[in-house]
Amino acid sequence: MDRPIKFLPAGRARLVIIFLLLTFAVMLIRDIYLQILDQSTLRQQGQMRYLRTIPLPASRGIITARNGEPLAVNVHAVTIWANPAILDKHHDQWAELSHALHLSEASFARRVASGGADYAYIERQVAPEFGTALQKLQVPGIYVQDTSRSYYPMGAVTTPLLGLVDEGHQGSAGLERGYNTWLRAHPGKELALVDGHGQIVHVAKVQKLAHFGHPLQLTINPQIQYWAYITLTRSLHHFHAKDGSAVVMNVHTGQILAMVSAPSCNPNAEGSCMDPADYTNNAVHQAFEPGSVMKPFVVAAALASHSVQPAARFNVFHPLIVDGYAITDDVRHHILNIEHILKYSSCIGASKIALKTPEQIIYNMYRSAGFGRKPDLGFVDATSGVLPNWHSWSLARHATIALGYGVSVTTLQLADAYAAFANGGYHMRPELVMGQAPVAKRIMPAWVAKKLRVWLQSVAEPGGTGILAAIEGYHVAGKTGTANMANGHGGFYGHTTNATFVGFAPGNHPQLVMAVSLRGSHFKWNFGGIEAAPVFRVTMRHALQELDVAPACHHGPTMRITIRPGQNLAEIAQQNHSSVAHLMQINQMTNPEDIDSGALLMVPTPKGGKHICRFEAPLVSRAQAEIWSEGGGGA
C-alpha cells in the first residue's frame, strides 16, 4: 500500500525558494565584484605570490699591478637570502638549514627576522659550498644567489695599500675606499615569475641593467712590494717597533713601485683584519718627527740662497746654546765641512747652517719638497703632516727644525722629497695609478742637487751613519734619522724613537728612492742606521736586480776592496801590485797595522781596466754599528 505524498506548506516552500535565490544573488554579486570591481587587487595579490623582484649580480672592478698581475680580484661566491613568508611554514627544517650554514638555530632565526616581510639576508659572499648544501635540502623559501667576493692574492703584503671591502662589497679602507666610485659594481634587478617553491619559472622583464665596476691598474711592482714588506716586518719584529712603513719610488717619473705598512693582516682569512691598526696605511696616515733626514733640505736651502758656501766649515766641538737649550752631538768632532756634517749627522753643524739661512728660505724649501701637503693618491683622510708657518718660528725652532723636530712628515713625503736630490732638483708628483703623465717642478738648482747627491753617498760609506745601507756593486746615497717620540704631554719618551732611513741608488745615476720608518722601538740600538737602513739595503738590492739595473763598475785610479780575515797590508799590497807606502798614502793611514777585517780599503785599479765592483757593507759588530749610527765612525 503506497504511502500518501506530503507537500510542504505553501509558505514554507516560498521561504526556501527565496533563500536559495538570495544565496545565488549574493554569490553572483560577489563574483561580479571580484571579477570586475576588485580585479586589480586580486591581480596584485596573485603577483605578490608568484612575481618576485630578483637582484642581478655585477662584479666589482679588479685591481692589478703595473705588469697586469692581479692584486684584488673577484672569486665565485654565493649570497643566501630567505622569504620569511614562505620559510615560516617550514620551521621543522630550520635545524637542517642552520647546520648547513654552520649557524646556531637562534642565530639563523634572528637573521630571518631581521629582514622585511618577503626578503632577508642570511649570508653574504660566502663559499659556494654553502649554496650547494642548501640546494640539496630543497627547503621552500630559502634561496641561493650567485655573486662574487674580493680576494687578495698577495694577502697581508698589500692590505694597508689596497684596503678592504664591506659585506655590501663597497670599499671601506685604503684604495678600495678611495676609488670606490670607480671600482664598485651596480647590481641590476629583474621581475621573475616563481613557483610555489620559490624557483624562477620565467623572467617577466629586466627592471634595471647590471653595471660592472671599472678595473684599476696601479704602478706597484709586486716583487718589490713583497721584498719591502718582508724586510720591514722582520725589522719591526726584531726591534720591537710599534709600526712601520716603507715607500719605493721611481725618481724620474714619481711612480710608486712599493708602498708597505706593518702591522698588517690577511683579508682572505676569516676573522682577520678586525683591528683598524692592521689595515692602516702608515705611509700616508701616520705623521712623525723625522729627525736628521731633514738636514739635507736645510743644506739645500742654504746653498741655493747662497747663505752658506759649499766649501764652508763649521766648528762643532762645543755645544750650541740657543734660547737656553743646548744642541749637542752624540759623538764629539772638531771642524767639519758640510759633507762630514751630513756623514756624521752633526746636529750642531746642521743647526749652525740653519741659523745662517733665513726662516722663509727654509720653509719654502720644505714646502716645495712636499712637506705639509696632503697627497692626492686616493687615500681618504691621508695626513699632510705638520709644517708650521715660518712667521711663528722662535729662534730655537729655527735651529731645531733642521734636526727634524717641530715638523712632522710621512714616509711617502720623505721618499717624494728625496727624489729631488736624485733627479737633479725636480719635485715629482707621486703617482700610484698607471697612465698618468709625470708632473715635475724644479725646487733647487741642478748644482745643489748634484752636491747633495755626492755628499749623501758618504753617509753609506765607512764612518757614515748609514753604512748598513750599503749594497754590493752599487753606490748608495742617503741619510739616517733618529728622533725621540713625543709623549703627548709636551715632552719625549726617554728611549722610544722614530727610526728612519731615506736613500737612493745607484748613487751616481739614481733610478729609485726608498724611505723606511719604524716607530716606537725601545730596543737598545733603536737608531735609523740600525733599524731602517738594513730594510733599505735588502729591498733596494732586490729592486735594482728586478729592474735590471747593472752594478756601477769603477774605472778610476782606485777602487775599494773588503779586507778579508787574517789579511795584512803587505799581503794586500802584493796582491794588488802596489806597495805598503802607497796604500798607506791613498788611505791616509799612519800605521800599517791599522786595518780591520771586514773594513774597506782603497787599492789601485788594475791596469787595462775592467773589474767587478766589490763595495759592500763591511762586517761590523753591534758596538761598531752603534757608534757609526751615532756619527762616531772613522773618516
Residue pairs with C-beta under 8 A, 6 or more apart in sequence:
7 13
8 16
34 42
50 193
50 194
50 195
51 191
51 192
51 193
51 194
51 204
52 83
52 118
52 191
52 192
52 194
52 198
52 200
53 189
53 190
53 191
53 192
53 207
54 145
54 189
54 190
54 191
54 192
54 200
55 145
55 187
55 188
55 189
56 187
56 188
56 189
56 190
56 206
56 208
56 209
56 210
57 145
57 146
57 147
57 148
57 185
57 187
57 210
58 185
58 186
58 187
58 188
58 210
58 211
58 212
58 213
59 74
59 148
59 185
59 212
59 213
60 74
60 148
60 150
60 165
60 169
60 183
60 184
60 185
60 212
60 213
61 182
61 183
61 184
61 185
61 212
61 213
61 214
61 215
61 216
62 70
62 72
62 73
62 74
62 215
62 216
63 70
63 71
63 72
63 162
63 175
63 176
63 183
63 215
63 216
63 217
63 218
64 70
64 71
64 215
64 216
64 217
64 218
65 71
65 217
65 218
65 220
65 221
65 222
65 225
66 217
66 218
66 219
66 220
66 221
66 255
66 257
66 434
67 221
67 222
68 217
69 153
69 222
70 153
71 152
71 153
71 154
71 158
71 162
71 218
71 220
71 222
72 150
72 151
72 152
72 158
72 162
72 176
73 150
73 151
73 153
74 148
74 149
74 150
74 151
75 148
75 149
75 150
75 151
76 128
76 146
76 148
77 125
77 126
77 127
77 128
77 147
77 148
77 149
78 123
78 125
78 126
78 127
78 128
78 130
78 131
78 144
78 145
78 146
78 147
79 121
79 123
79 124
79 125
79 126
79 144
79 145
79 147
80 101
80 121
80 122
80 123
80 124
80 126
80 130
80 131
80 134
80 142
80 143
80 144
80 145
81 115
81 119
81 120
81 121
81 122
81 142
81 143
81 145
82 111
82 112
82 115
82 119
82 120
82 122
82 141
82 142
82 143
83 118
83 119
83 120
83 141
83 143
83 198
84 112
84 113
84 115
84 116
84 117
84 118
84 120
84 141
85 117
85 118
85 141
86 140
86 141
86 198
87 94
87 112
87 139
87 140
87 141
87 142
88 141
89 140
89 141
90 139
90 140
90 141
93 137
93 139
94 105
94 108
94 109
95 105
96 137
96 139
97 108
97 134
97 137
97 139
97 142
98 104
98 105
98 107
98 108
100 130
100 133
100 134
100 137
101 108
101 122
101 123
101 130
101 133
101 134
102 130
103 111
108 122
111 120
111 121
111 122
112 120
112 122
113 120
114 120
114 121
115 121
122 142
123 130
124 147
124 167
124 168
125 147
125 148
125 149
125 167
125 169
131 144
131 146
134 142
134 144
135 144
138 197
140 196
140 197
140 198
141 198
142 198
143 198
148 169
149 169
150 165
150 169
150 176
150 267
151 268
152 158
152 159
152 162
152 266
152 267
152 268
154 222
154 225
154 226
155 266
155 267
155 268
156 229
156 264
156 265
156 266
157 225
157 226
157 229
157 260
157 264
158 220
158 225
159 174
159 264
159 265
159 266
159 267
159 273
159 278
159 279
160 174
160 260
160 261
160 264
160 279
160 280
160 281
160 282
160 283
161 174
161 175
161 220
161 225
161 259
161 260
161 261
161 281
162 174
162 175
162 176
163 171
163 172
163 173
163 174
163 175
163 176
163 177
163 178
163 279
163 281
164 171
164 172
164 173
164 174
164 176
164 267
164 273
164 279
165 171
165 172
165 176
166 172
169 184
169 185
170 180
170 184
171 177
171 178
171 179
171 180
171 183
171 184
173 276
173 279
174 279
174 281
174 379
175 216
175 218
175 378
175 379
175 432
176 183
177 380
178 377
178 378
178 379
178 380
179 216
179 378
182 213
182 214
182 216
183 213
183 214
183 216
184 213
185 210
185 211
185 212
185 213
186 210
186 211
187 210
188 206
188 207
188 208
188 209
188 210
188 211
189 206
189 207
189 208
190 203
190 204
190 205
190 206
190 207
191 203
191 204
191 205
191 206
191 207
192 200
192 201
192 202
192 203
192 204
193 200
193 201
193 202
193 203
193 204
194 200
194 201
195 201
216 433
217 433
217 434
217 435
218 432
218 433
218 434
219 255
219 256
219 257
219 431
219 432
219 433
219 434
220 256
220 257
220 258
220 259
220 432
221 248
221 257
221 258
221 543
221 546
221 547
223 542
223 546
224 248
224 257
224 258
224 539
224 542
224 543
224 546
225 257
225 258
225 259
225 260
227 258
227 538
227 539
227 542
227 543
228 246
228 248
228 258
228 260
228 514
228 535
228 539
229 258
229 260
229 262
229 264
231 246
231 534
231 535
231 538
231 539
232 244
232 245
232 246
232 260
232 262
232 516
232 518
232 535
232 539
233 262
233 263
233 264
235 241
235 244
235 518
235 531
235 532
235 534
235 535
236 243
236 244
236 262
236 263
236 518
238 523
239 499
239 518
239 521
239 523
239 525
239 526
239 530
239 531
240 521
240 522
240 523
241 499
241 518
241 519
241 520
241 521
241 523
241 526
241 531
242 519
242 520
242 521
243 261
243 262
243 263
243 277
243 282
243 286
243 518
243 519
243 520
244 261
244 262
244 282
244 516
244 517
244 518
244 519
245 259
245 260
245 261
245 262
245 281
245 282
245 283
245 286
245 411
245 516
245 517
246 258
246 259
246 260
246 283
246 411
246 514
246 515
246 516
246 517
246 535
246 539
247 256
247 258
247 259
247 260
247 283
247 411
247 412
247 414
247 415
247 514
247 515
248 256
248 257
248 258
248 259
248 415
248 512
248 513
248 514
248 539
248 540
248 543
249 255
249 256
249 257
249 415
249 416
249 419
249 428
249 430
249 512
249 513
249 514
250 257
250 511
250 512
251 419
251 422
251 423
251 428
251 504
251 510
251 511
251 512
251 513
252 423
252 428
252 438
252 511
253 428
253 431
253 438
254 416
254 419
254 428
254 429
254 430
254 431
254 438
254 439
254 440
255 431
255 432
256 377
256 412
256 430
256 431
256 432
257 512
257 543
258 539
258 543
259 281
259 283
259 284
259 412
259 432
260 283
261 280
261 281
261 282
261 283
262 282
263 277
263 278
264 278
264 279
265 272
265 273
265 275
265 278
265 279
266 272
266 273
267 273
267 279
272 278
273 279
280 286
281 379
281 382
282 411
282 517
282 519
283 410
283 411
283 412
284 375
284 377
284 379
284 382
284 383
284 410
284 411
284 412
285 379
285 381
285 382
285 383
285 410
286 383
286 410
286 411
286 519
287 383
287 384
287 385
287 386
287 408
287 409
287 410
288 408
288 409
288 410
288 483
288 485
288 498
288 517
288 519
289 404
289 405
289 406
289 407
289 408
289 483
289 485
289 486
289 498
290 404
290 407
290 408
290 409
290 414
290 481
290 483
290 498
290 500
290 517
291 403
291 404
291 405
291 480
291 481
291 482
291 483
291 498
291 500
291 528
292 345
292 347
292 350
292 403
292 404
292 465
292 479
292 480
292 481
292 482
292 483
292 528
293 404
293 414
293 479
293 480
293 481
293 500
293 501
293 502
293 528
294 366
294 401
294 402
294 403
294 404
294 407
294 409
294 481
295 341
295 342
295 345
295 350
295 402
295 403
295 404
295 479
296 342
296 418
296 421
296 452
296 455
296 456
296 479
297 362
297 365
297 366
297 369
297 417
298 350
298 353
298 354
298 357
298 362
298 365
298 401
298 402
299 308
299 338
299 341
299 342
299 350
299 353
299 452
299 455
300 365
300 421
300 444
300 448
300 449
300 452
301 307
301 357
301 361
301 362
301 364
301 365
302 308
302 353
302 354
302 356
302 357
302 361
303 309
303 310
303 448
303 451
304 361
304 365
304 444
304 445
304 448
305 357
305 358
305 361
307 353
307 356
307 357
307 358
307 361
308 338
308 353
308 356
308 357
310 338
310 451
311 337
312 337
312 338
312 353
313 335
313 336
313 337
314 335
314 336
314 337
314 341
314 346
314 348
314 349
314 352
314 353
315 334
315 335
316 329
316 333
316 334
316 335
316 336
316 341
316 346
316 348
316 349
316 352
317 332
317 333
317 334
317 335
318 348
319 326
319 327
319 328
319 348
320 326
320 327
320 328
320 348
320 351
320 352
320 399
321 327
322 351
322 355
322 395
322 396
322 399
322 400
323 394
323 395
323 396
325 396
325 400
327 347
327 348
327 351
327 399
327 400
327 403
328 347
328 348
329 344
329 346
329 347
329 348
329 631
330 630
330 631
330 632
331 344
331 627
331 630
331 631
331 632
333 340
333 344
333 346
333 631
336 344
336 346
336 349
338 349
338 353
338 455
339 454
339 455
339 458
340 346
340 458
340 635
341 349
341 350
341 353
342 455
342 456
342 458
342 459
342 479
343 455
343 458
343 459
343 461
343 463
343 464
343 465
343 631
344 463
344 464
344 465
344 631
344 632
344 633
345 459
345 465
345 479
345 480
345 630
345 631
346 631
347 403
350 402
350 403
351 399
351 400
351 402
351 403
353 402
354 362
354 398
354 399
354 401
354 402
355 395
355 398
355 399
359 390
359 393
359 398
360 390
362 390
362 398
362 401
362 402
363 387
363 389
363 390
363 393
365 443
365 444
366 372
366 387
366 407
367 373
367 387
368 427
368 441
368 443
369 413
369 416
369 417
369 420
369 427
369 443
370 413
370 416
370 417
370 427
371 385
371 387
371 407
371 409
371 413
371 417
372 384
372 385
372 386
372 387
373 384
373 413
374 382
374 383
374 384
375 382
375 410
375 412
375 413
375 416
375 430
377 412
377 430
377 432
378 432
378 433
382 410
383 410
385 407
385 408
385 409
385 410
385 413
386 407
386 408
387 407
388 397
388 406
388 407
393 401
397 406
400 406
401 407
403 483
404 481
404 483
405 483
411 515
411 516
411 517
412 430
412 515
414 500
414 502
414 515
414 517
415 430
415 502
415 513
415 514
415 515
416 427
416 428
416 430
417 427
418 478
418 479
418 502
418 503
418 504
418 513
418 515
419 426
419 427
419 428
419 504
419 513
420 426
420 427
420 428
420 443
420 444
420 449
421 449
421 452
421 453
421 456
421 477
421 504
422 449
422 453
422 477
422 504
422 510
422 513
423 449
423 510
424 446
424 449
424 450
425 442
425 443
425 444
425 445
425 446
425 448
425 449
426 440
426 441
426 442
426 443
427 440
427 441
427 442
427 443
428 438
428 439
428 440
429 438
429 439
429 440
431 438
453 477
453 507
453 508
453 510
454 477
456 477
456 478
456 479
456 503
456 507
457 475
457 476
457 477
457 507
457 508
458 464
459 465
459 466
459 469
459 477
459 478
459 479
459 480
459 503
460 466
460 467
460 469
460 470
460 476
460 477
460 478
460 503
460 507
460 533
461 467
461 470
461 600
462 599
462 600
462 618
462 633
462 634
463 628
463 633
463 634
463 635
464 628
464 633
465 479
465 480
465 527
465 528
465 529
465 628
465 629
465 630
465 631
465 633
466 476
466 478
466 479
466 480
466 501
466 503
466 528
466 529
466 533
467 529
467 533
467 617
467 618
467 620
467 625
467 628
467 633
468 529
468 530
468 533
468 534
468 537
468 617
468 620
468 625
468 628
468 629
469 476
469 478
469 501
469 503
469 529
469 533
469 534
469 536
469 537
469 540
469 617
470 476
470 537
470 615
470 616
470 617
471 505
471 537
471 540
471 541
471 544
471 616
471 617
472 541
472 551
472 613
472 614
472 615
472 616
472 617
473 551
473 552
473 612
473 613
473 614
473 615
473 616
474 505
474 506
474 507
474 540
474 541
474 544
474 549
474 551
474 552
474 613
474 615
475 505
475 506
475 507
475 508
475 552
475 615
476 503
476 504
476 505
476 506
476 507
476 537
476 540
477 503
477 504
477 505
477 507
477 510
478 501
478 502
478 503
478 504
478 533
478 536
479 501
479 502
479 503
480 500
480 501
480 527
480 528
480 529
480 532
480 533
480 629
481 498
481 499
481 500
481 501
481 502
481 528
482 497
482 498
482 499
482 500
482 526
482 527
482 528
482 529
482 629
483 497
483 498
483 500
484 492
484 493
484 494
484 495
484 496
484 497
484 498
485 492
485 493
485 496
485 497
485 498
485 519
485 520
486 492
486 493
487 493
493 522
495 522
495 526
496 520
496 521
496 522
496 526
497 520
497 521
497 522
497 526
497 527
498 517
498 518
498 519
499 517
499 518
499 519
499 521
499 526
499 527
499 528
499 530
499 531
499 532
500 515
500 516
500 517
500 518
500 528
500 532
501 515
501 516
501 528
501 529
501 532
501 533
501 535
501 536
502 513
502 514
502 515
502 516
503 513
503 514
503 533
503 536
503 540
504 510
504 511
504 512
504 513
504 514
505 511
505 512
505 540
505 544
505 549
506 544
506 549
506 551
506 552
508 552
509 552
511 544
511 547
511 549
512 540
512 543
512 544
512 547
512 549
514 536
514 539
514 540
514 543
516 532
516 533
516 535
516 536
516 539
517 532
518 531
518 532
518 535
521 531
523 531
525 531
525 622
525 625
525 626
525 629
527 626
527 629
527 630
528 629
529 625
529 628
529 629
530 625
530 626
530 629
537 617
551 612
551 613
552 613
553 610
553 611
553 612
553 613
554 560
554 605
554 611
554 613
555 605
555 609
555 610
556 605
557 604
557 605
558 586
558 602
558 603
558 604
558 605
559 602
559 603
559 604
559 605
559 611
559 613
559 614
560 600
560 601
560 602
560 603
560 614
560 615
561 572
561 576
561 600
561 601
561 603
561 614
562 598
562 599
562 600
562 601
562 614
562 616
562 618
563 572
563 595
563 596
563 597
563 598
563 599
563 600
563 601
564 597
565 597
565 598
566 597
567 595
567 597
568 592
568 593
568 595
569 580
569 583
569 584
569 592
569 593
569 595
570 580
570 592
572 583
572 601
572 603
573 579
573 580
573 582
573 583
576 583
576 603
576 604
576 606
577 604
577 606
578 603
578 604
580 592
582 604
583 589
583 601
583 602
583 603
584 590
584 592
586 602
586 603
586 604
587 601
587 602
588 635
589 595
595 601
596 618
597 619
598 618
598 619
598 620
599 618
600 615
600 618
605 611
620 628
624 633
627 633
